Amino acid sequence: MSEQKPVYGGQAVVEGVMFGGKHHTVTAVRRKDQSIDYFHLPRTPKPALQKLKKIPFLRGIIAILDAAATGSKHLNFSQERYELDPGEEEQMKEGAEPSKLTMVFGVAAVGVLSFLFGKFIFTVIPVLLADLTRPVFPGDFAQILIESFFKLLLLLAYIYFIALTPMIKRVFQYHGAEHKVINAYESGKELTVENVQAASRLHYRCGSSFILFTVIVGLFVYTLVPTEPLYARILNRLALIPVVLGISFEVLQFTNKLRDVPVLRFLGYPGLWLQLLTTKEPADNQVEVAIASFKKLLDLEESSQKGLNSERIV
């Protein structure tokens, strides 16, 4: 029986890709002078957090908040590093420590708050729009269907229009490069530009799939609570955000486990379809950055594993 490969994840950042493993997270960024620069953060063991991540439905919420906090640090680095002029190198080095401290306590908090604020907006606005149709569709289930329709429409419109901007389009290309690297690695291919470009830019474990699942799961969860009066409807939607997130995370994990089962793999198709909007085909030089980031992570993970094995031997 072959040894199962570790599970790796990642996200696109400004002109680069971040990958995360069990012990480390790494970002590689293509700078204006075409060089590749790296940012590395070790994962600090948090026993209490690790215990929470083992509890079904709760683990999804913890994983999301943790990913938002970590990802915001890498995103901040990528933006600063890409925009940094060569003459500012020494200045950045001199201020390196305060900058990292700011990222840990400031940017991480902003990332989590931005995620929560976005979830608030995408939860409340569809409720208000659906309630406007109540004279025509007064039934509770009809209201929930219309609310879910508006939520999906808002989500698709938001992704479509931001993808028209040059910067976000490039971020979506790096998102595609991230998926291609993971798919090539998981299929056992050598990580060359040619092999990675041949891989799919869609992946069952993507956060885009998770976002879509929140819409689908919400439709079923909301049937358990009344839709009137309006203020109660808004309050219970906000109160149910953790429930919807927790269930959606489990659905995402479930569909990922079934992706190799021919009859059941279609359960993950809706999330893959959304990724047609949130990922774009990357250029070769973007794939090179993604490969560099992932290889750097693999080296760090291997070093950590060797260190742990040495401790056990001693």
C-alpha positions as CSV (number, residue, x, y, z in Angstrom):
1,M,0.0,0.0,0.0
2,S,1.5,3.4,-1.1
3,E,2.0,6.1,1.5
4,Q,-0.6,8.8,1.2
5,K,0.8,12.2,0.2
6,P,0.4,15.1,2.6
7,V,-2.4,17.5,1.9
8,Y,-1.3,21.0,0.8
9,G,-3.4,24.1,0.2
10,G,-2.7,27.6,-1.0
11,Q,-4.0,30.9,-2.3
12,A,-3.1,33.5,-4.9
13,V,-1.6,36.8,-3.8
14,V,-0.4,39.9,-5.6
15,E,2.0,38.6,-8.4
16,G,2.5,35.3,-6.6
17,V,1.3,32.3,-4.8
18,M,1.2,31.2,-1.2
19,F,1.3,27.5,-0.2
20,G,0.8,26.0,3.2
21,G,1.8,22.7,4.7
22,K,1.7,21.1,8.2
23,H,4.7,23.1,9.6
24,H,5.1,26.1,7.2
25,T,3.5,28.6,4.9
26,V,5.5,30.1,2.0
27,T,4.8,32.8,-0.6
28,A,6.8,33.4,-3.8
29,V,6.4,36.7,-5.5
30,R,7.5,37.8,-9.0
31,R,9.0,41.3,-8.5
32,K,9.1,44.1,-11.1
33,D,12.7,43.2,-12.0
34,Q,11.4,39.7,-12.7
35,S,13.3,38.1,-9.7
36,I,11.4,35.8,-7.3
37,D,11.3,36.7,-3.7
38,Y,10.0,34.6,-0.8
39,F,8.2,35.1,2.5
40,H,8.1,32.3,5.0
41,L,6.1,31.8,8.2
42,P,6.4,28.7,10.4
43,R,3.2,27.4,11.9
44,T,3.3,27.8,15.6
45,P,1.8,24.8,17.4
46,K,-1.3,25.7,19.3
47,P,-2.6,22.6,21.2
48,A,-6.0,24.1,22.0
49,L,-6.5,25.1,18.4
50,Q,-5.5,21.7,17.1
51,K,-8.0,20.1,19.4
52,L,-10.8,22.3,18.0
53,K,-9.8,21.5,14.5
54,K,-10.6,17.9,15.1
55,I,-14.3,18.6,16.1
56,P,-16.6,18.1,13.1
57,F,-18.5,21.3,12.1
58,L,-16.5,23.4,14.5
59,R,-13.2,22.7,12.7
60,G,-14.3,24.4,9.6
61,I,-14.9,27.7,11.3
62,I,-11.5,27.5,13.0
63,A,-9.8,26.6,9.8
64,I,-11.4,29.5,7.9
65,L,-10.5,32.1,10.5
66,D,-6.9,30.7,10.8
67,A,-6.6,30.7,7.0
68,A,-7.9,34.3,6.8
69,A,-5.4,35.5,9.4
70,T,-2.4,33.7,7.9
71,G,-3.4,34.6,4.3
72,S,-3.6,38.3,5.1
73,K,0.0,38.3,6.3
74,H,1.2,36.8,3.0
75,L,-1.1,39.0,1.0
76,N,0.4,42.1,2.7
77,F,3.9,40.9,2.0
78,S,3.2,40.3,-1.6
79,Q,1.8,43.7,-2.2
80,E,4.6,45.5,-0.3
81,R,7.3,43.4,-1.9
82,Y,6.0,43.7,-5.5
83,E,5.6,47.5,-5.2
84,L,9.0,48.0,-3.5
85,D,11.6,49.9,-5.5
86,P,15.1,48.4,-5.6
87,G,16.5,51.4,-3.9
88,E,14.3,50.8,-0.9
89,E,15.9,47.4,-0.1
90,E,18.1,48.5,2.8
91,Q,15.3,50.6,4.3
92,M,13.0,47.6,4.3
93,K,15.7,45.4,5.9
94,E,16.2,48.0,8.7
95,G,12.5,48.1,9.4
96,A,11.9,44.3,9.0
97,E,11.1,43.4,12.5
98,P,8.5,46.2,13.2
99,S,6.9,45.4,9.8
100,K,6.5,41.7,10.7
101,L,5.1,42.6,14.1
102,T,2.5,44.8,12.4
103,M,1.5,42.0,10.1
104,V,1.0,39.6,12.9
105,F,-1.2,41.8,15.1
106,G,-2.6,44.2,12.6
107,V,-3.0,42.7,9.1
108,A,-4.2,39.4,10.5
109,A,-7.0,41.1,12.4
110,V,-8.0,43.1,9.3
111,G,-8.1,39.9,7.2
112,V,-10.5,38.2,9.6
113,L,-12.6,41.3,10.0
114,S,-12.8,41.7,6.2
115,F,-13.9,38.1,5.8
116,L,-16.6,38.6,8.5
117,F,-17.8,41.9,7.0
118,G,-18.0,40.4,3.5
119,K,-20.0,37.5,4.9
120,F,-22.3,40.0,6.7
121,I,-23.0,41.9,3.4
122,F,-23.6,38.8,1.3
123,T,-26.0,37.5,4.0
124,V,-28.1,40.6,4.7
125,I,-28.5,42.2,1.2
126,P,-30.2,39.0,-0.3
127,V,-32.6,39.0,2.6
128,L,-33.6,42.6,2.0
129,L,-34.0,42.0,-1.7
130,A,-36.1,38.8,-1.2
131,D,-38.3,40.6,1.3
132,L,-39.2,43.1,-1.4
133,T,-40.9,40.3,-3.4
134,R,-43.0,39.1,-0.4
135,P,-46.2,40.7,-1.8
136,V,-45.8,38.4,-4.9
137,F,-44.1,35.4,-3.1
138,P,-45.4,35.3,0.5
139,G,-44.6,31.7,1.4
140,D,-41.6,30.9,3.6
141,F,-40.0,28.4,1.2
142,A,-40.5,30.7,-1.8
143,Q,-38.8,33.5,0.2
144,I,-35.8,31.2,1.0
145,L,-35.5,30.2,-2.7
146,I,-35.6,33.8,-3.9
147,E,-33.1,34.8,-1.1
148,S,-30.7,32.1,-2.3
149,F,-31.2,33.1,-5.9
150,F,-30.2,36.7,-5.0
151,K,-27.3,35.5,-3.0
152,L,-26.0,33.4,-5.9
153,L,-26.6,36.3,-8.4
154,L,-24.8,38.8,-6.2
155,L,-21.9,36.4,-5.8
156,L,-21.6,35.7,-9.5
157,A,-21.9,39.4,-10.4
158,Y,-19.3,40.4,-7.9
159,I,-16.8,37.8,-9.1
160,Y,-17.5,38.6,-12.8
161,F,-17.0,42.4,-12.5
162,I,-13.9,42.3,-10.3
163,A,-12.4,39.9,-12.7
164,L,-12.6,42.6,-15.4
165,T,-9.9,44.6,-13.6
166,P,-6.3,43.9,-14.7
167,M,-5.0,43.3,-11.2
168,I,-7.7,40.8,-10.2
169,K,-7.5,39.0,-13.5
170,R,-3.8,38.4,-12.8
171,V,-4.6,37.2,-9.3
172,F,-7.1,34.8,-10.8
173,Q,-4.4,33.6,-13.1
174,Y,-2.1,32.9,-10.2
175,H,-5.1,31.1,-8.6
176,G,-5.2,28.9,-11.6
177,A,-1.4,28.3,-11.3
178,E,-1.8,27.3,-7.7
179,H,-4.4,24.7,-8.6
180,K,-2.4,23.4,-11.5
181,V,0.7,22.8,-9.2
182,I,-1.4,21.0,-6.6
183,N,-3.1,18.8,-9.3
184,A,0.3,18.0,-10.9
185,Y,1.8,17.1,-7.5
186,E,-1.2,15.0,-6.4
187,S,-1.1,13.1,-9.7
188,G,2.6,12.3,-9.2
189,K,3.9,14.4,-12.1
190,E,7.3,16.1,-12.0
191,L,6.8,19.8,-11.3
192,T,8.0,21.3,-14.6
193,V,6.2,24.2,-16.4
194,E,5.1,21.8,-19.1
195,N,3.6,19.2,-16.8
196,V,1.9,21.8,-14.6
197,Q,0.4,23.7,-17.5
198,A,-1.1,20.4,-18.7
199,A,-2.9,20.0,-15.3
200,S,-6.4,21.3,-14.6
201,R,-6.9,24.7,-13.1
202,L,-9.9,23.4,-11.2
203,H,-9.7,21.6,-7.8
204,Y,-12.3,20.0,-5.6
205,R,-10.7,21.5,-2.4
206,C,-10.9,25.1,-3.5
207,G,-12.2,27.9,-1.4
208,S,-14.4,29.0,-4.3
209,S,-16.3,25.7,-4.0
210,F,-16.7,26.3,-0.3
211,I,-18.3,29.8,-1.0
212,L,-20.8,28.2,-3.4
213,F,-21.6,25.5,-0.9
214,T,-22.5,28.1,1.7
215,V,-25.3,29.3,-0.7
216,I,-26.6,25.7,-1.2
217,V,-26.3,24.7,2.5
218,G,-27.9,28.0,3.6
219,L,-31.0,27.2,1.5
220,F,-31.6,24.1,3.6
221,V,-30.6,25.5,7.0
222,Y,-32.9,28.5,6.6
223,T,-35.9,26.3,6.3
224,L,-35.6,25.5,10.0
225,V,-36.3,29.1,11.0
226,P,-39.2,31.5,10.2
227,T,-38.8,34.3,7.6
228,E,-41.0,36.8,9.4
229,P,-40.7,39.4,10.8
230,L,-37.9,40.9,8.8
231,Y,-35.7,41.9,11.7
232,A,-35.9,38.3,13.1
233,R,-35.1,36.9,9.7
234,I,-31.9,39.1,9.5
235,L,-30.9,38.2,13.1
236,N,-31.3,34.5,12.6
237,R,-29.4,34.6,9.3
238,L,-26.5,36.3,11.1
239,A,-26.7,33.9,14.0
240,L,-26.7,30.9,11.6
241,I,-23.5,32.1,9.8
242,P,-21.3,29.8,11.9
243,V,-23.7,26.9,11.3
244,V,-23.7,27.3,7.6
245,L,-19.9,27.7,7.4
246,G,-19.4,24.6,9.6
247,I,-21.7,22.4,7.5
248,S,-20.3,23.8,4.2
249,F,-16.8,22.9,5.2
250,E,-17.8,19.3,5.9
251,V,-19.6,19.2,2.5
252,L,-16.4,20.5,0.9
253,Q,-14.3,17.8,2.6
254,F,-16.9,15.1,1.7
255,T,-17.0,16.0,-2.0
256,N,-13.2,16.0,-2.1
257,K,-13.1,12.5,-0.8
258,L,-15.6,11.4,-3.5
259,R,-13.8,13.0,-6.4
260,D,-12.4,9.7,-7.6
261,V,-15.7,7.9,-7.4
262,P,-17.2,8.0,-10.9
263,V,-20.9,8.0,-9.8
264,L,-20.5,10.5,-7.0
265,R,-17.9,12.9,-8.2
266,F,-20.6,15.1,-9.8
267,L,-21.5,16.3,-6.3
268,G,-18.5,18.7,-6.5
269,Y,-19.3,20.0,-9.9
270,P,-21.1,23.2,-8.8
271,G,-18.0,24.3,-7.0
272,L,-15.8,23.5,-10.1
273,W,-18.1,25.5,-12.3
274,L,-17.7,28.5,-10.1
275,Q,-13.9,28.1,-10.4
276,L,-14.3,28.8,-14.1
277,L,-14.8,32.4,-13.0
278,T,-12.4,32.5,-10.1
279,T,-9.4,31.0,-11.9
280,K,-7.9,31.9,-15.3
281,E,-5.3,30.1,-17.4
282,P,-1.8,31.3,-16.2
283,A,1.2,32.2,-18.3
284,D,4.4,30.2,-18.1
285,N,6.2,32.8,-15.9
286,Q,3.3,32.7,-13.5
287,V,3.4,28.9,-13.3
288,E,7.2,29.3,-12.6
289,V,6.4,31.4,-9.5
290,A,3.9,28.8,-8.3
291,I,6.3,26.0,-8.7
292,A,9.1,27.9,-6.9
293,S,6.7,28.6,-4.0
294,F,5.6,25.0,-3.7
295,K,9.2,23.6,-4.0
296,K,10.3,26.0,-1.3
297,L,7.5,24.7,0.9
298,L,8.4,21.1,0.3
299,D,12.0,21.8,1.2
300,L,11.0,23.4,4.5
301,E,8.5,20.7,5.3
302,E,11.1,18.0,4.7
303,S,13.6,19.8,6.9
304,S,11.0,20.0,9.7
305,Q,10.2,16.4,9.4
306,K,13.8,15.4,9.6
307,G,14.2,17.5,12.7
308,L,11.2,15.8,14.3
309,N,12.6,12.4,13.4
310,S,16.0,13.3,15.0
311,E,14.2,14.4,18.2
312,R,12.4,11.0,18.3
313,I,15.7,9.1,17.8
314,V,17.4,11.0,20.6
